[in-house]
Amino acid sequence: MKLSALATELGLEYTGADIDITGVNTLDKAGNGELSFLVNPKYQHLLETTKAGCVLTSGPYADKVQCALISDNIYMDLAKVVNLFARPQGCLSGISELAYVHPDALVDDSATVYPFAFIGEGAVVGPGTVVFAGAYVGEKTHVGAQCILYPNCVVMGGLHLGDNIILQPGAVIGGDGYGYAQTPVGHMKIPQIGTVEIENDVEVGSNTAIDRAALDTTRIKRGTKIDNLVQIGHNVEIGEHCLVIGQVGIGGSTIVGNGVVLAGQVGVADNAKIGDGVMVGAQSGVAGSIEPGSKVAGTPAMKAGTFLKAASVCMPKLPDLFKRVKKLEKKLASFTEQAAGGDSNE
């Protein structure tokens, strides 16, 4: 599309010639017809060598390139541009004869169901939703409008998914929560008879599991984005617009507030409470409660500043401190022996 049309679409100003934009690429890989971007000033040296036809950047850098699209929120506008040029996955429309759709299921005429997908009894699939090959939608499950269920994802029976939800390949929603009773002869399974509710505009990454509640509801609120390989236990509630990064594990009945960020490999114990706006650093361990707005890190989680001081200042000194303690122990042992010898001579 023409740069002028792109600028109008985004509500931005541009400098330079009104060229044709054919795609989006990085500064070092972009060609003459492509739009690139500069967000981090440390990469500004690439402006001198880039072959990009146009660069999306802020005002101070606009005069460093022949053609610029000027933005005050580069990441947001970059996302909009990429959406304009992105090609959606898939090549089919309508309901394939090779899919299994139960006679009592309600699939909107505008939905797409690929071969070898399964739509169970009483299930509802909303307008514009796409169910890819190998996906499973269980009995009496509601899937809203404009959702995408990528290949081999699973939505078990009796669940409710809102609108504009994306389930990446291999996501499993509504598998049994981890519940067992100890008996004299082993572990007795506790049936998990609750449900899962996922509100509008949620994305769930590949191979992520969100467990069915034991008795009530596991709930993911609107706008939350969940990465790959995340485990969310039964009866967990995650608030609005949270970011849950790869390999996070959240124990059962935990409550996570709105706008929370859980960085990679964070572990959260059962029944924890994390307040609104909390940021938890990577590989941290959370138990108990965290006050709203806190930034924490480490195991057990503590104020991020305290952890960083301990990790960057104290930890590197531990080997030297260990040697000093060993020397002191030897001297103390020597003094003790001398004192014991003196007592025996008396």
VEXDREN-2710 file (C-alpha; in Angstrom, 1 decimal):
% VEXDREN-2710
k/r/px/py/pz
1/MET/0.0/0.0/0.0
2/LYS/1.1/3.6/-0.5
3/LEU/2.9/5.2/2.4
4/SER/0.3/8.0/2.5
5/ALA/-2.5/5.5/2.8
6/LEU/-0.6/3.7/5.6
7/ALA/-0.1/7.0/7.4
8/THR/-3.8/7.8/7.1
9/GLU/-4.7/4.4/8.4
10/LEU/-2.5/4.9/11.5
11/GLY/-3.2/8.6/12.0
12/LEU/0.5/9.4/11.6
13/GLU/2.6/11.9/9.7
14/TYR/5.3/10.9/7.3
15/THR/8.3/12.5/5.6
16/GLY/9.9/11.8/2.2
17/ALA/8.4/10.3/-0.9
18/ASP/5.0/8.5/-1.1
19/ILE/6.5/5.1/-1.9
20/ASP/4.8/1.7/-2.1
21/ILE/5.2/-0.3/1.1
22/THR/5.2/-4.1/0.4
23/GLY/6.0/-5.5/3.8
24/VAL/7.8/-5.1/7.2
25/ASN/11.3/-6.1/8.2
26/THR/14.2/-5.3/10.5
27/LEU/16.6/-2.5/9.9
28/ASP/19.4/-4.8/8.8
29/LYS/17.2/-7.0/6.6
30/ALA/14.6/-4.6/5.1
31/GLY/14.6/-3.9/1.3
32/ASN/13.7/-0.8/-0.7
33/GLY/10.0/-1.4/-0.6
34/GLU/9.8/-2.5/3.1
35/LEU/9.0/-0.6/6.2
36/SER/11.3/-1.0/9.2
37/PHE/11.3/0.5/12.7
38/LEU/13.6/2.0/15.3
39/VAL/12.5/1.7/19.0
40/ASN/15.7/1.3/20.9
41/PRO/18.2/4.2/20.4
42/LYS/21.2/1.8/20.8
43/TYR/20.4/0.6/17.3
44/GLN/20.3/4.0/15.7
45/HIS/23.7/3.3/14.0
46/LEU/21.8/1.0/11.7
47/LEU/19.9/4.0/10.2
48/GLU/23.1/4.8/8.3
49/THR/23.2/1.5/6.4
50/THR/19.6/0.3/6.3
51/LYS/18.0/-0.2/2.8
52/ALA/14.5/0.1/4.2
53/GLY/12.2/2.3/2.1
54/CYS/10.7/3.8/5.2
55/VAL/11.4/3.7/9.0
56/LEU/8.8/3.9/11.7
57/THR/10.4/5.9/14.5
58/SER/10.0/8.9/16.8
59/GLY/10.5/12.5/15.7
60/PRO/14.2/12.9/16.7
61/TYR/15.3/10.3/14.2
62/ALA/13.1/11.2/11.3
63/ASP/15.7/13.4/9.7
64/LYS/18.3/10.6/9.7
65/VAL/16.5/8.7/7.0
66/GLN/15.1/9.6/3.6
67/CYS/11.6/8.5/4.5
68/ALA/10.0/8.2/8.0
69/LEU/6.7/7.4/9.6
70/ILE/6.6/9.4/12.8
71/SER/5.1/7.8/15.9
72/ASP/4.9/8.6/19.7
73/ASN/4.1/4.9/20.4
74/ILE/6.3/2.9/18.1
75/TYR/5.5/-0.6/19.4
76/MET/1.7/0.0/19.2
77/ASP/1.9/1.4/15.7
78/LEU/4.3/-1.4/14.6
79/ALA/1.7/-3.9/15.8
80/LYS/-0.9/-2.2/13.7
81/VAL/1.3/-2.2/10.6
82/VAL/2.2/-5.9/11.0
83/ASN/-1.5/-6.7/11.4
84/LEU/-2.2/-4.9/8.1
85/PHE/0.5/-7.0/6.3
86/ALA/0.1/-10.3/8.2
87/ARG/-1.3/-13.3/6.3
88/PRO/-3.7/-15.3/8.4
89/GLN/-3.1/-19.0/8.8
90/GLY/-5.3/-21.4/6.9
91/CYS/-6.7/-21.9/3.4
92/LEU/-10.2/-23.2/3.9
93/SER/-13.6/-21.9/4.7
94/GLY/-16.9/-23.5/5.7
95/ILE/-17.4/-26.8/7.5
96/SER/-15.5/-29.7/6.1
97/GLU/-17.3/-33.0/5.5
98/LEU/-14.3/-34.7/7.1
99/ALA/-14.9/-33.0/10.4
100/TYR/-17.1/-34.6/13.1
101/VAL/-19.9/-32.2/14.1
102/HIS/-22.5/-33.7/16.4
103/PRO/-26.1/-33.2/15.1
104/ASP/-27.0/-31.3/18.3
105/ALA/-24.0/-28.9/18.1
106/LEU/-24.7/-25.3/16.9
107/VAL/-22.0/-24.1/14.5
108/ASP/-22.5/-20.7/13.0
109/ASP/-22.7/-20.6/9.2
110/SER/-19.8/-18.2/9.1
111/ALA/-17.5/-20.4/11.1
112/THR/-14.8/-22.6/9.6
113/VAL/-14.2/-26.2/10.8
114/TYR/-11.2/-28.0/9.3
115/PRO/-11.0/-31.8/8.5
116/PHE/-10.6/-34.1/11.5
117/ALA/-11.8/-31.5/14.0
118/PHE/-14.3/-32.7/16.6
119/ILE/-17.4/-30.7/17.8
120/GLY/-19.3/-32.4/20.6
121/GLU/-22.9/-32.7/21.5
122/GLY/-24.5/-29.4/22.5
123/ALA/-21.4/-27.4/21.7
124/VAL/-21.7/-23.9/20.3
125/VAL/-19.2/-22.4/17.9
126/GLY/-19.8/-18.7/17.2
127/PRO/-19.6/-16.5/14.1
128/GLY/-16.3/-16.2/12.3
129/THR/-14.6/-18.7/14.6
130/VAL/-12.0/-21.1/13.0
131/VAL/-11.5/-24.6/14.4
132/PHE/-8.4/-26.1/12.8
133/ALA/-7.6/-29.8/12.1
134/GLY/-7.3/-32.0/15.1
135/ALA/-8.9/-29.5/17.5
136/TYR/-11.4/-30.9/20.0
137/VAL/-14.4/-29.0/21.3
138/GLY/-16.2/-31.0/24.0
139/GLU/-19.9/-31.4/24.8
140/LYS/-21.9/-28.4/25.9
141/THR/-18.8/-26.1/25.5
142/HIS/-19.4/-22.6/24.2
143/VAL/-16.9/-21.0/22.0
144/GLY/-17.6/-17.4/21.1
145/ALA/-17.2/-15.3/18.0
146/GLN/-14.0/-14.7/16.0
147/CYS/-12.0/-17.2/18.0
148/ILE/-9.1/-19.3/16.5
149/LEU/-8.5/-22.8/17.8
150/TYR/-5.3/-23.9/16.2
151/PRO/-4.4/-27.5/15.3
152/ASN/-4.5/-30.1/18.1
153/CYS/-5.8/-27.8/20.8
154/VAL/-8.3/-29.2/23.2
155/VAL/-11.3/-27.6/24.9
156/MET/-13.0/-30.1/27.1
157/GLY/-16.7/-30.3/27.8
158/GLY/-18.8/-27.9/29.8
159/LEU/-16.5/-24.9/29.4
160/HIS/-17.2/-21.3/28.3
161/LEU/-14.9/-19.3/26.0
162/GLY/-15.7/-15.7/25.1
163/ASP/-15.0/-13.8/21.9
164/ASN/-11.7/-13.1/20.1
165/ILE/-9.9/-15.9/21.9
166/ILE/-6.8/-17.5/20.4
167/LEU/-5.7/-21.0/21.4
168/GLN/-2.3/-21.8/20.0
169/PRO/-1.4/-25.4/18.9
170/GLY/-1.5/-28.0/21.6
171/ALA/-3.2/-25.8/24.3
172/VAL/-5.4/-27.9/26.6
173/ILE/-8.3/-26.1/28.4
174/GLY/-10.3/-28.0/31.0
175/GLY/-8.2/-31.1/31.7
176/ASP/-8.7/-32.4/35.3
177/GLY/-7.1/-30.4/38.1
178/TYR/-4.5/-32.2/40.2
179/GLY/-6.7/-33.6/43.0
180/TYR/-6.1/-36.8/45.0
181/ALA/-7.0/-38.1/48.5
182/GLN/-4.5/-40.2/50.3
183/THR/-5.8/-43.6/51.4
184/PRO/-4.2/-46.6/53.0
185/VAL/-3.9/-48.3/49.6
186/GLY/-2.7/-45.3/47.6
187/HIS/-4.0/-42.1/46.0
188/MET/-7.7/-41.9/45.2
189/LYS/-8.6/-39.5/42.4
190/ILE/-11.0/-36.7/43.3
191/PRO/-13.3/-36.0/40.4
192/GLN/-12.9/-32.5/39.0
193/ILE/-16.4/-31.4/38.2
194/GLY/-16.0/-27.6/37.9
195/THR/-15.5/-25.6/34.8
196/VAL/-13.2/-23.1/33.0
197/GLU/-14.3/-19.6/31.9
198/ILE/-12.1/-17.6/29.6
199/GLU/-13.2/-14.0/28.9
200/ASN/-12.8/-12.0/25.7
201/ASP/-9.5/-11.2/24.0
202/VAL/-7.4/-13.8/25.8
203/GLU/-4.6/-15.7/24.0
204/VAL/-3.3/-19.0/25.3
205/GLY/0.1/-20.3/24.1
206/SER/1.2/-23.7/22.7
207/ASN/1.2/-26.6/25.1
208/THR/-0.2/-24.6/27.9
209/ALA/-2.6/-26.3/30.3
210/ILE/-5.5/-24.6/32.2
211/ASP/-7.1/-27.0/34.6
212/ARG/-10.7/-27.5/35.2
213/ALA/-11.9/-26.4/38.7
214/ALA/-12.5/-29.0/41.3
215/LEU/-16.0/-27.7/42.1
216/ASP/-16.4/-24.1/40.9
217/THR/-14.6/-22.2/38.1
218/THR/-11.1/-21.6/36.9
219/ARG/-11.3/-18.1/35.4
220/ILE/-9.1/-16.2/33.0
221/LYS/-10.3/-12.6/32.6
222/ARG/-10.4/-10.5/29.5
223/GLY/-7.3/-9.3/27.7
224/THR/-4.8/-11.6/29.5
225/LYS/-2.0/-13.1/27.4
226/ILE/-0.5/-16.5/28.4
227/ASP/2.7/-17.8/26.8
228/ASN/3.7/-21.3/25.9
229/LEU/4.3/-24.1/28.4
230/VAL/2.3/-22.5/31.3
231/GLN/0.5/-24.6/33.9
232/ILE/-2.5/-23.0/35.6
233/GLY/-4.0/-25.1/38.4
234/HIS/-7.6/-25.7/39.3
235/ASN/-9.7/-22.9/40.7
236/VAL/-7.1/-20.3/39.8
237/GLU/-8.4/-16.8/38.9
238/ILE/-6.3/-14.6/36.7
239/GLY/-7.3/-10.9/36.4
240/GLU/-7.6/-8.7/33.4
241/HIS/-4.7/-7.8/31.0
242/CYS/-2.1/-9.9/32.7
243/LEU/1.0/-11.2/31.1
244/VAL/2.0/-14.8/32.0
245/ILE/5.3/-15.7/30.4
246/GLY/6.7/-19.2/29.4
247/GLN/7.0/-22.0/32.0
248/VAL/5.1/-20.3/34.7
249/GLY/3.4/-22.6/37.1
250/ILE/0.4/-21.4/39.2
251/GLY/-0.9/-23.6/42.0
252/GLY/-4.5/-24.3/42.7
253/SER/-6.9/-21.6/44.1
254/THR/-4.4/-18.8/43.6
255/ILE/-5.9/-15.3/42.9
256/VAL/-4.0/-13.1/40.5
257/GLY/-5.1/-9.4/40.2
258/ASN/-5.4/-7.2/37.2
259/GLY/-2.4/-6.1/35.1
260/VAL/0.0/-8.6/36.8
261/VAL/3.3/-9.7/35.0
262/LEU/4.6/-13.1/35.9
263/ALA/8.0/-13.5/34.1
264/GLY/9.4/-16.8/32.8
265/GLN/9.6/-19.8/35.1
266/VAL/7.9/-18.1/38.0
267/GLY/6.4/-20.6/40.5
268/VAL/3.3/-19.7/42.5
269/ALA/2.2/-21.8/45.4
270/ASP/-1.3/-22.9/46.1
271/ASN/-3.7/-20.3/47.6
272/ALA/-1.4/-17.4/47.0
273/LYS/-2.9/-13.9/46.4
274/ILE/-1.1/-11.5/44.0
275/GLY/-2.4/-7.9/44.0
276/ASP/-3.1/-5.7/41.0
277/GLY/-0.1/-4.4/39.1
278/VAL/2.4/-6.7/40.6
279/MET/5.6/-7.6/38.6
280/VAL/7.3/-10.9/39.5
281/GLY/10.9/-11.4/38.2
282/ALA/11.9/-14.5/36.3
283/GLN/12.4/-17.8/38.2
284/SER/10.9/-16.3/41.4
285/GLY/9.0/-18.4/43.9
286/VAL/5.8/-16.8/45.3
287/ALA/3.9/-18.0/48.4
288/GLY/1.4/-16.1/50.5
289/SER/0.3/-12.6/49.5
290/ILE/1.9/-9.8/47.5
291/GLU/0.7/-6.3/47.9
292/PRO/-0.7/-4.4/44.9
293/GLY/1.9/-2.6/42.8
294/SER/4.9/-4.5/44.2
295/LYS/7.9/-5.5/42.2
296/VAL/9.4/-8.7/43.6
297/ALA/12.0/-11.3/42.6
298/GLY/13.9/-14.2/44.0
299/THR/12.9/-17.3/46.0
300/PRO/11.2/-16.7/48.3
301/ALA/10.0/-13.6/46.5
302/MET/11.2/-10.3/48.1
303/LYS/11.4/-6.7/47.0
304/ALA/13.2/-6.7/43.6
305/GLY/15.7/-4.1/44.8
306/THR/16.7/-6.3/47.8
307/PHE/17.0/-9.3/45.6
308/LEU/19.2/-7.6/43.0
309/LYS/21.5/-6.3/45.7
310/ALA/21.8/-9.7/47.2
311/ALA/22.4/-11.3/43.8
312/SER/24.8/-8.8/42.4
313/VAL/26.6/-7.7/45.5
314/CYS/26.5/-10.5/48.0
315/MET/26.4/-13.6/45.9
316/PRO/29.8/-13.0/44.1
317/LYS/31.5/-12.5/47.4
318/LEU/30.3/-15.9/48.9
319/PRO/33.3/-17.9/47.7
320/ASP/35.8/-15.5/49.3
321/LEU/33.6/-15.3/52.4
322/PHE/33.6/-19.1/52.6
323/LYS/37.4/-19.2/52.5
324/ARG/37.6/-16.6/55.2
325/VAL/35.2/-18.5/57.4
326/LYS/37.2/-21.7/56.9
327/LYS/40.4/-19.9/58.0
328/LEU/38.7/-18.4/61.0
329/GLU/37.4/-21.9/62.0
330/LYS/40.9/-23.3/61.8
331/LYS/42.3/-20.5/64.0
332/LEU/39.5/-20.9/66.4
333/ALA/40.2/-24.7/66.6
334/SER/43.8/-23.9/67.2
335/PHE/43.1/-21.5/70.0
336/THR/40.7/-24.0/71.5
337/GLU/43.4/-26.7/71.5
338/GLN/45.9/-24.4/73.1
339/ALA/43.4/-23.4/75.8
340/ALA/42.6/-27.0/76.5
341/GLY/46.4/-27.8/76.7
342/GLY/47.0/-25.0/79.1
343/ASP/44.2/-26.2/81.4
344/SER/45.6/-29.7/81.5
345/ASN/49.1/-28.5/82.5
346/GLU/47.7/-26.6/85.4
END
